[in-house]
Amino acid sequence: MAPSTFEKRERRFALALFGPALVLLLLTTTIPLVFLAWNSMQKLDLSMPWMKGFAGLGNYVKMGEDPRFWNSLLLTFIYTASTVVAQVVVGLSLALLVLRIPKGQGLLRVAAILPIVLAPVVVGLFWRTLVLSPDVGLVDLVTRSLGLGSHNWLGDPQLALVSVIAIHTWQWTPFAFLVLLASLATLPPDVYEAARLDRASAWQRFWHVTLPLVRPAIVMVVILRVMTALSAFAAIFAATGGGPGTATEILNLYAYRTSFTELNIGYGSALAMVLLLLTVAVSWLLFRRRKAIA
């Protein structure tokens, strides 16, 4: 049956509304991604502009012999796994604790939002100047009062990675806390009452009742936080710039340094493409896991 004149007009109107958004999406995402993929297959080094041309997969092959790339990839996995696990554990613990507080939950939720609304650059500078600064930072004041001495938290290669993990965890744990708190608040109380009647301990109730019921929310938090951690940049750049040396140079920072400090646009674009493909692959695997749990 042919569509009526009214249906045709409705379709044209829908396309007219959808068209500008589609054009904007193409201009801001699709075209830059295609341009990035094209640059990743070029010999494009602004420090040596006479050496240019099509490189094919040469930039990607070069990564296999680049120890700095493998180091940044390892740091990316360590950074992502550590921050995500810490956010879920601390966020769930805080959510369980807050549910036991009869009054003041609204105030705690508002306070939890504050780190999230801050720009990552502001968070990085805040921790660099006020929290982790040697001698005058809040952490140093605590360690010196405990007799542990002063430490260069962001300048020591052994402490810098732990410090940026703490920065990212501090900013994004409230997100996990709010999502898990909302999930816990919807759990049916009769399940817990039945568990108490069966004389289940607090740990047994948590492990066999609470955790299975909030598992879908945990998986969703993990997916979102993994995607953010893999693309982390601003807070680390503001706090350490990827240093000292390459101690906090995750893959995103390595791509930035290669492209805009060393001016090797072709290789930097290839690094960014690898990070993009890695993020897509991990997200796809996690979404499949979420469907399996659901």
C-alpha positions in Angstrom: 0.0 0.0 0.0 1.5 3.4 -1.1 2.0 5.9 1.6 -0.5 8.7 1.8 0.3 12.4 1.2 0.1 13.0 4.9 2.7 10.2 5.6 5.0 11.6 3.0 4.8 15.0 4.6 5.5 13.5 8.0 8.6 11.8 6.6 9.9 14.9 5.0 9.3 16.8 8.2 11.2 14.2 10.2 14.1 14.3 7.7 14.2 18.1 8.0 14.5 17.8 11.7 17.0 15.0 11.6 19.1 16.5 8.8 20.9 19.3 10.8 21.8 16.9 13.6 23.2 14.4 11.1 25.3 17.0 9.3 26.6 18.3 12.6 27.5 14.7 13.7 29.3 14.1 10.4 31.3 17.3 10.7 32.3 16.8 14.4 32.9 13.0 14.5 32.8 11.1 11.3 34.9 13.4 9.1 37.6 14.0 11.8 37.8 10.2 12.4 38.3 9.6 8.7 40.9 12.3 8.5 42.7 10.8 11.6 42.7 7.3 9.9 44.1 8.9 6.7 46.9 10.7 8.6 47.8 7.5 10.5 48.8 6.1 7.1 51.0 9.1 6.1 54.6 10.0 6.6 53.7 13.4 8.2 56.5 14.8 10.4 56.4 18.6 10.7 60.0 18.7 12.0 61.1 17.1 8.7 58.5 18.3 6.2 60.5 17.1 3.2 59.9 13.5 4.3 56.3 13.0 3.5 54.2 10.6 1.5 52.0 7.5 1.9 53.3 5.1 4.6 50.5 2.5 4.5 50.7 0.4 7.6 54.3 1.6 8.3 53.3 3.6 11.3 51.5 0.7 12.9 54.4 -1.7 12.2 56.7 0.8 13.8 54.8 0.4 17.1 55.9 -3.2 17.4 59.5 -2.0 17.8 58.7 1.0 20.0 59.4 0.3 23.7 57.8 3.6 24.6 54.5 2.5 23.0 54.5 -0.8 24.9 55.3 1.0 28.1 52.4 3.5 27.5 50.1 0.6 26.7 51.0 -1.2 29.9 50.5 2.0 31.9 47.1 2.5 30.2 46.0 -1.0 31.3 47.3 -0.5 34.9 45.7 2.9 35.1 42.4 1.8 33.8 42.1 -1.4 35.8 43.2 0.3 39.1 40.9 3.3 38.8 37.8 1.3 37.8 38.3 -1.4 40.5 38.9 1.3 43.1 35.9 3.3 42.0 33.5 0.3 42.2 34.8 -0.9 45.5 34.8 2.5 47.2 31.6 3.6 45.6 29.8 0.4 46.6 31.2 0.7 50.2 30.1 4.3 50.5 26.6 3.5 49.1 26.1 0.7 51.6 27.3 3.0 54.4 25.0 5.8 53.4 22.0 3.6 53.3 22.5 2.9 57.0 22.4 6.7 57.8 18.8 7.6 58.6 19.3 11.4 58.0 21.5 13.6 55.8 21.5 11.4 52.7 20.5 14.3 50.5 23.4 16.4 51.8 25.8 13.5 51.2 24.6 13.1 47.6 25.1 16.8 46.9 28.6 16.7 48.3 29.4 13.6 46.2 28.5 15.4 43.0 31.1 18.2 43.6 34.2 16.3 42.3 32.3 15.3 39.1 31.2 18.8 38.1 34.8 20.1 38.3 36.7 20.2 35.0 39.5 17.5 34.9 42.1 20.3 34.4 40.9 22.0 37.6 41.1 18.7 39.4 44.6 18.0 38.2 45.8 21.5 39.2 44.0 21.3 42.5 45.8 18.1 43.5 49.1 19.3 42.1 49.1 22.6 44.0 47.1 21.9 47.2 47.0 18.2 47.9 50.2 16.6 46.6 52.6 19.5 46.6 55.8 18.7 48.6 56.1 20.3 52.0 52.9 22.4 51.8 50.4 19.9 50.3 47.6 18.3 52.5 49.0 14.8 52.0 52.5 15.9 53.0 51.1 17.6 56.1 49.5 14.3 57.2 52.6 12.2 56.4 54.9 14.5 58.3 52.6 14.6 61.3 52.7 10.8 61.3 56.5 10.8 61.1 56.6 9.5 57.6 58.4 12.5 56.1 57.8 14.5 53.0 57.6 13.0 49.5 57.5 14.4 46.0 54.3 12.6 45.0 54.2 13.8 41.4 57.9 14.1 40.8 59.0 10.6 42.0 58.6 8.0 39.2 57.6 5.4 41.7 54.8 7.5 43.3 53.6 9.5 40.3 51.4 6.7 38.8 49.8 6.0 42.1 49.2 9.7 42.6 47.4 10.1 39.2 45.4 6.9 39.9 44.3 8.5 43.2 43.3 11.8 41.4 41.1 10.0 38.8 39.6 7.8 41.5 38.7 10.8 43.7 37.0 12.6 40.8 34.9 9.7 39.5 34.1 7.5 42.5 31.1 9.7 43.2 29.6 8.6 39.9 29.8 5.0 40.9 28.6 5.9 44.4 25.4 7.6 43.1 24.6 4.9 40.5 25.1 2.1 43.0 23.2 4.0 45.8 20.2 4.3 43.5 20.4 0.6 42.6 20.6 -0.4 46.3 17.7 1.8 47.2 15.4 -0.1 44.9 16.2 -3.6 46.2 13.2 -5.4 47.7 13.4 -5.6 51.5 11.5 -8.9 51.7 14.5 -10.7 50.2 16.7 -9.5 53.1 14.0 -10.5 55.6 13.9 -14.0 54.2 17.7 -14.1 54.4 17.6 -13.1 58.1 15.0 -15.7 58.8 17.4 -18.3 57.3 20.0 -16.9 59.8 22.3 -15.7 57.0 25.2 -13.5 58.3 25.8 -10.0 57.1 28.5 -11.2 54.8 26.4 -14.0 53.4 23.5 -11.5 52.8 25.9 -9.2 50.9 27.6 -11.9 48.9 24.5 -14.0 48.0 21.8 -11.3 47.9 23.1 -7.8 47.5 25.9 -8.4 45.0 23.8 -10.5 42.5 21.0 -7.9 42.6 23.3 -4.9 41.9 25.5 -6.8 39.4 23.9 -5.2 36.3 24.5 -1.7 37.8 28.1 -2.6 38.6 28.7 -3.9 35.1 27.2 -0.6 33.6 29.4 1.4 35.9 32.5 -0.6 34.8 31.7 -0.1 31.2 31.3 3.7 31.5 34.3 4.1 33.7 36.5 2.0 31.5 35.7 4.1 28.5 36.5 7.3 30.4 39.7 5.9 31.9 41.0 4.7 28.6 40.6 8.2 27.2 41.8 10.1 30.3 44.0 13.1 29.5 43.3 16.4 31.0 43.8 15.7 34.7 47.0 13.7 34.2 48.3 16.4 31.8 47.6 19.1 34.3 49.1 17.2 37.2 52.2 15.6 35.7 52.2 16.3 31.9 52.9 12.5 31.5 56.1 12.7 33.6 58.4 12.5 35.3 59.9 11.1 32.1 57.3 8.6 30.9 56.1 7.4 34.4 52.5 8.5 33.8 52.5 8.6 30.0 49.5 6.6 29.2 48.7 6.0 25.5 46.5 9.1 25.1 49.3 11.3 26.4 51.9 9.5 24.3 49.8 10.2 21.2 49.5 13.9 22.2 53.2 14.3 22.9 54.1 12.6 19.6 51.8 14.8 17.6 52.1 18.2 19.2 55.5 18.2 21.0 57.6 16.0 18.6 55.4 17.1 15.7 55.2 13.6 14.2 51.6 13.8 13.2 51.5 10.6 11.2 52.8 8.4 14.0 50.7 10.3 16.6 47.6 9.7 14.6 48.4 6.0 14.4 48.7 5.9 18.2 45.4 7.6 18.5 43.8 5.1 16.2 45.1 2.2 18.2 43.7 3.8 21.4 40.3 4.3 19.6 40.3 0.6 18.4 41.3 -0.5 21.9 38.4 1.5 23.5 35.9 0.1 21.0 37.1 -3.5 21.5 37.0 -3.3 25.3 33.6 -1.6 25.3 32.2 -4.2 22.9 33.4 -7.0 25.1 32.0 -5.4 28.2 28.6 -4.8 26.5 28.5 -8.5 25.5 29.3 -9.4 29.1 26.4 -7.1 30.3 24.0 -8.9 27.9 25.1 -12.3 29.2 24.5 -11.1 32.8 21.1 -9.6 32.0 
